[in-house]
Amino acid sequence: MPQKNNIIIVPQKNNTITNNNSGTDEENIDQDHDIDQIYFAEKKILKEIEILLPKFDNQNITKNFLNAFELSLYKKNLNNIKLNINLYSNKNDLNNIIIQKATPGKIFIGPLTSEDVKNIKNECSKGILFFSFAFERKYAEKCIYLVNFFPEDDLVTLFKSFTPYSKIALLYPENDYGYYINSIIDSIAIKSNSTVINRASYKEDLSDARNAIKELSKYELRKYELERQKTILKTKKDEISIKALKRIEKFETAGVVDFTHLIIPDYNIRLLQIAPLLPFYDIDPNIIQFVGTGVWDNEIFFNEPALQGSIFPGLDKKKRIEFINDYRSSYKEIPIRTITIPYDLIGIVEYIINNELNLKDVNYLLNNQTTTFDGIDGKFSFVNNIISRELDILEILDGAARLAN
């Protein structure tokens, strides 16, 4: 069991500290080279790191991440890094913690959400760095680096893998994740040799899922066309027409769907309910390639018959399996998929501190796209302050996800 010697829990009280900085100084700083051109550029990174996680919201993520940070220190046998755990109750609480701890050379790991990370760029002039888990890429700027699993990496990997001139359909849930995939897919597809030709969405409660699938496959139109052909053939008495009628009697629709791949960016029980519906409306996984995103990286999907042969972007789990097994053994629970992010983050921090880098060095290191890190979630680098992962294509077969041929 890992020891907590390197981790200090910092209880937060109802602080009354306010930030009286008008922001004038920050506005006069060069936007593209904020750290390089202020007084603290040569300040070495401190060995005392501040973790920023919510106390009440997203409690399961906070608990899993705290355990993962603890386990990471233990597995890496790090004695020269101290992690202070700061749990914030609300936005004001978070801001007060940052103001109190904003010493030049300080690294903050967090905050967790995009809402939490709003406006913290105003603190960058104090010579600090943030590694935030926020999802909205627009907040990656100045001293804020975003570390998460971003769907842009998923889609880029997928479109690179599709054979040229593939025709892609998108079937997505009407939630934040589904809407986001729909909003970015065209910008990625246009840079590839494939085309998105159709899309449909369904409510999270799946109440209109069948209608969405019918719309996607043009089921009603093709059914009408089949009935039209049957009516015409029934009026004819020649042998060819009689044979043709007999042949199409067993079909429910005419023709085939007009796409080669179907991307389904969904997860949990919805995916297990959506996938079996598709063949009923002529979207046959033996003909159409079913495709997922990184959220499919969960063993609960790997035995679903309708998903056999499906593909999704990800990484072979061999590198992370030891860490996940150690987590299960230490904390007696199955962790969330993203617990590997803290492990790889600690690896970056370890490198920075062991090499005694200053703020200017760190910004150069992370903004140099030739710098590649090798973590348990594969190789990654930073592009415009956002982590970018090198992913593989995995195929679901016989209860497992393996590298696709």
DOMARMI-185275 format. One record per residue (C-alpha): residue in one letter; x, y, z. Coordinates in steps of 0.5 Angstrom, whole numbers, padded with zeros to 4 digits, always signed. Last residue first. Layout:
REM DOMARMI-185275
aXYZ ...
END
This chain:
REM DOMARMI-185275
n-0009-0011-0078 a-0013-0008-0072 l-0009-0008-0065 r-0013-0012-0060 a-0020-0010-0056 a-0022-0016-0052 g-0029-0020-0051 d-0028-0025-0058 l-0026-0019-0062 i-0026-0011-0062 e-0021-0008-0066 l-0016-0003-0064 i-0014+0003-0068 d-0007+0006-0065 l-0007+0013-0062 e-0001+0018-0062 r-0003+0023-0056 s-0004+0031-0057 i-0004+0035-0050 i-0006+0042-0051 n-0001+0048-0050 n-0001+0050-0057 v+0001+0043-0059 f+0004+0039-0053 s+0007+0032-0054 f+0004+0025-0053 k+0007+0017-0053 g+0003+0012-0050 d-0002+0012-0045 i+0003+0009-0040 g+0007+0015-0042 d+0013+0016-0047 f+0014+0024-0048 t+0015+0027-0054 t+0019+0034-0055 t+0019+0035-0063 q+0013+0040-0062 n+0017+0045-0058 n+0012+0048-0054 l+0012+0044-0048 l+0020+0044-0047 y+0020+0052-0049 n+0015+0053-0043 v+0019+0049-0038 d+0026+0052-0040 k+0023+0059-0039 l+0020+0057-0032 n+0026+0054-0030 l+0028+0047-0030 e+0032+0043-0025 n+0033+0037-0029 n+0030+0033-0023 i+0024+0038-0023 i+0022+0038-0030 y+0023+0031-0031 e+0019+0029-0025 v+0013+0034-0027 i+0013+0030-0033 g+0012+0023-0030 i+0007+0026-0025 l+0003+0028-0031 d+0003+0021-0034 y+0001+0018-0027 p-0004+0023-0026 i-0007+0022-0033 t-0007+0014-0032 i-0013+0015-0027 t-0017+0017-0034 r-0021+0010-0034 i-0024+0010-0028 p-0022+0006-0022 i-0025-0001-0020 e-0024-0001-0013 k-0020-0005-0007 y-0016+0001-0006 s-0009-0002-0006 s-0011-0008-0011 r-0015-0004-0015 y-0010+0001-0016 d-0004-0004-0017 n-0008-0007-0023 i-0009-0001-0026 f-0002+0001-0026 e+0000-0006-0028 i-0005-0006-0034 r-0003+0001-0037 k+0003-0001-0041 k-0001-0008-0044 k-0007-0004-0045 d-0006-0003-0053 l-0008+0004-0054 g-0014+0007-0057 p-0018+0009-0063 f-0024+0005-0064 i-0026-0001-0069 s-0032-0006-0069 g-0031-0013-0071 q-0035-0015-0066 l-0040-0010-0064 a-0047-0013-0065 p-0045-0019-0061 e-0043-0015-0055 n-0037-0018-0051 f-0032-0012-0052 f-0037-0007-0049 i-0036-0008-0042 e-0029-0008-0043 n-0028-0001-0043 d-0025+0003-0049 w-0031+0005-0052 v-0030+0012-0050 g-0024+0013-0054 t-0029+0014-0060 g-0033+0008-0064 v-0033+0005-0071 f-0038+0000-0074 q-0036-0002-0081 i-0042-0003-0085 i-0042-0010-0089 n-0042-0015-0083 p-0044-0010-0078 d-0051-0009-0082 i-0054-0003-0082 d-0061-0006-0085 y-0066-0003-0080 f-0066-0009-0076 p-0058-0009-0076 l-0058-0002-0072 l-0062-0004-0066 p-0056-0009-0063 a-0052-0003-0063 i-0056+0002-0060 q-0058-0002-0053 l-0051-0003-0051 l-0048+0004-0053 r-0054+0007-0049 i-0052+0002-0043 n-0045+0006-0042 y-0042+0009-0048 d-0043+0014-0055 p-0039+0017-0060 i-0042+0012-0066 i-0039+0013-0072 l-0042+0009-0078 h-0037+0007-0084 t-0039+0005-0091 f-0044+0009-0093 d-0050+0009-0098 v-0055+0004-0094 v-0057-0002-0099 g-0062-0003-0104 a-0069-0004-0103 t-0072-0005-0097 e-0076-0011-0093 f-0073-0017-0097 k-0076-0024-0097 e-0081-0022-0103 i-0075-0019-0107 r-0073-0026-0110 k-0080-0028-0112 l-0081-0022-0115 a-0075-0022-0119 k-0077-0030-0121 i-0084-0027-0123 s-0081-0022-0127 i-0076-0026-0131 e-0082-0031-0132 d-0086-0026-0136 k-0093-0025-0132 k-0092-0017-0130 t-0097-0013-0126 k-0094-0016-0120 l-0087-0014-0122 i-0089-0006-0122 t-0093-0007-0115 k-0086-0011-0112 q-0082-0005-0115 r-0086+0000-0111 e-0086-0004-0105 l-0078-0004-0105 e-0078+0004-0106 y-0082+0005-0100 k-0078+0001-0096 r-0072+0005-0099 l-0075+0011-0097 e-0077+0009-0090 y-0070+0006-0088 k-0066+0012-0091 s-0061+0009-0086 l-0060+0015-0082 e-0067+0017-0082 k-0069+0010-0080 i-0063+0010-0074 a-0066+0016-0072 n-0073+0014-0071 r-0071+0008-0068 a-0067+0012-0063 d-0073+0017-0061 s-0074+0015-0054 l-0067+0013-0053 d-0067+0017-0046 e-0061+0021-0049 k-0064+0023-0055 y-0062+0021-0061 s-0058+0024-0067 a-0057+0023-0074 r-0052+0024-0080 n-0050+0023-0087 i-0045+0024-0092 v-0038+0025-0088 t-0033+0024-0093 s-0026+0021-0094 n-0020+0023-0097 s-0018+0027-0090 k-0017+0034-0089 i-0024+0035-0090 a-0026+0030-0085 i-0023+0034-0079 s-0026+0040-0080 d-0033+0036-0081 i-0032+0032-0075 i-0031+0038-0070 s-0039+0040-0069 n-0041+0033-0069 i-0036+0031-0064 y-0038+0036-0059 y-0046+0035-0060 g-0045+0028-0058 y-0040+0030-0052 d-0045+0035-0049 n-0051+0031-0050 e-0056+0029-0056 p-0053+0022-0057 y-0049+0021-0064 l-0050+0017-0070 l-0045+0019-0076 a-0044+0017-0083 i-0038+0016-0087 k-0037+0015-0094 s-0030+0012-0095 y-0026+0015-0101 p-0019+0013-0099 t-0019+0007-0094 f-0020+0010-0087 s-0014+0010-0082 k-0013+0017-0082 f-0020+0019-0081 l-0020+0015-0075 t-0013+0018-0072 v-0016+0025-0073 l-0022+0023-0070 d-0019+0020-0064 d-0014+0026-0063 e-0020+0031-0064 p-0024+0027-0058 f-0019+0030-0053 f-0017+0025-0047 n-0014+0030-0042 v-0008+0035-0040 l-0009+0042-0042 y-0003+0047-0041 i-0005+0054-0038 c+0001+0059-0037 k-0001+0063-0043 e-0006+0059-0047 a-0011+0053-0047 y-0017+0055-0045 k-0020+0055-0052 r-0019+0047-0052 e-0025+0046-0047 f-0024+0040-0043 a-0021+0042-0037 f-0016+0037-0034 s-0011+0043-0032 f-0004+0043-0032 f-0003+0050-0029 l+0004+0054-0029 i+0006+0060-0025 g+0010+0066-0026 k+0006+0071-0023 s+0004+0074-0030 c+0000+0067-0031 e-0005+0069-0025 n-0010+0073-0031 k-0010+0066-0034 i-0014+0064-0029 n-0020+0067-0032 k-0024+0061-0033 v-0021+0054-0031 d-0027+0052-0026 e-0032+0052-0032 s-0027+0048-0036 t-0027+0043-0031 l-0022+0040-0026 p-0017+0045-0024 g-0012+0043-0024 i-0004+0041-0023 f-0001+0047-0020 i+0006+0048-0021 k+0010+0054-0017 g+0016+0057-0020 p+0014+0064-0017 t+0009+0063-0011 a+0002+0063-0013 k-0001+0059-0007 q-0005+0064-0003 i-0008+0067-0010 i-0009+0060-0012 i-0013+0058-0006 n-0017+0064-0006 n-0019+0063-0013 l-0021+0056-0012 d-0025+0058-0006 n-0029+0063-0010 k-0030+0058-0016 n-0033+0053-0011 s-0032+0048-0005 y-0024+0047-0007 l-0020+0041-0005 n-0013+0043-0004 i-0008+0037-0004 n-0001+0039-0003 l+0004+0034-0007 k+0011+0034-0005 i+0017+0032-0010 n+0024+0030-0008 n+0022+0023-0005 l+0019+0020-0011 n+0019+0012-0011 k+0016+0012-0018 k+0011+0007-0016 y+0009+0011-0009 l+0009+0017-0013 s+0004+0015-0018 l+0000+0011-0013 e-0001+0018-0009 f-0003+0021-0015 a-0008+0016-0017 n-0011+0016-0011 l-0012+0023-0011 f-0015+0022-0018 n-0020+0017-0016 k-0022+0021-0010 t-0023+0027-0015 i-0026+0023-0020 n-0031+0020-0016 q-0033+0027-0012 n-0035+0030-0019 d-0037+0036-0015 f-0036+0036-0007 k-0029+0038-0006 p-0027+0040-0013 l-0019+0039-0015 l-0013+0043-0015 i-0007+0040-0013 e-0001+0044-0011 i+0006+0042-0013 e+0012+0043-0008 k+0019+0042-0012 l+0019+0049-0014 i+0020+0050-0022 k+0026+0055-0022 k+0025+0062-0023 e+0029+0064-0030 a+0023+0067-0033 f+0020+0070-0027 y+0021+0078-0028 i+0016+0077-0035 q+0018+0077-0042 d+0019+0069-0043 i+0013+0067-0039 d+0008+0071-0043 h+0011+0070-0050 d+0005+0070-0054 q+0000+0075-0051 d+0006+0080-0050 i+0004+0083-0043 n+0001+0090-0042 e-0006+0087-0041 e-0003+0083-0035 d+0000+0089-0032 t-0007+0093-0032 g-0011+0087-0029 s-0014+0091-0024 n-0011+0087-0018 n-0015+0087-0012 n-0016+0080-0011 t-0020+0078-0005 i-0018+0074+0001 t-0024+0072+0005 n-0022+0065+0006 n-0028+0061+0009 k-0023+0055+0010 q-0020+0050+0006 p-0016+0044+0009 v-0010+0042+0006 i-0008+0035+0005 i-0001+0034+0005 i+0002+0028+0000 n+0009+0026+0000 n+0009+0022+0006 k+0002+0019+0004 q+0005+0011+0004 p+0003+0007-0002 m+0000+0000+0000 
END
